[in-house]
Amino acid sequence: MFKQEIIFNKLEAKKFKKQIETDFSHKEYYKSTTVGVSKNKVASKGYSSRNSYNISFNFNENLTNILLPKLKKYNINSLPPYGQLLRYSEGHFFKPHRDNGVDEISHRFRTLIIQLSESNDYTGGKLSVWTPSGNKVISDSTIGNLILFNSNYLHEVSMLKTGIRYAMVMWLTHDNFNKTTTLI
């Protein structure tokens, strides 16, 4: 399952990003994120599968009222407790990985990403997703684009060469979907 569609126009996407930054400006602003995993599932010195900056935030009433009506068409009836606003700068990347399967995150069912930068604000930084048939899909980098896929799909963000790329990511569980209709 892989879906993508523009759900925010340029102005809406910029307002959504600003709302997250404003609501959570009292917290640590864009902390550095690196992820490295060895056989022991412990960060290995000198190895990183991801480097970027992020703000972890809770979906408050303001953000929920903006986002949830746009997600109803995907049978999404609630949001998870938190999401992340990611900022990729020059040299940042996220190597191929899956968002589920590790003990504490095995409940992840779908990954939802919304592009919050204009595609001409940066070069590189492309999100690619591999479907079960092995097809590599490079997502549309248009501002406001929603990308929704199974959390067990392999995906990556290529190294950002210039500029800055912003994206919002959240991980949905089965409980976030309307159970009376067929799941997409």
ABEGO torsion letter per residue (X at the ends): XBBBBBABBAAAAAAAAAAAAAAAAABBBGBBBBBBBBAAGBBBBGBBABBBBBBBBBBBAAAAAAAAAAAAAAGBABBBABBBBBBBBBGBBBBBBBABGBAAAAABABBBBBBABBAAABBEGBBBBBBAAGBBBBBBABBGBBBBBBAABBBBBBBBABEBBBBBBBBBBAAABBAABBBX
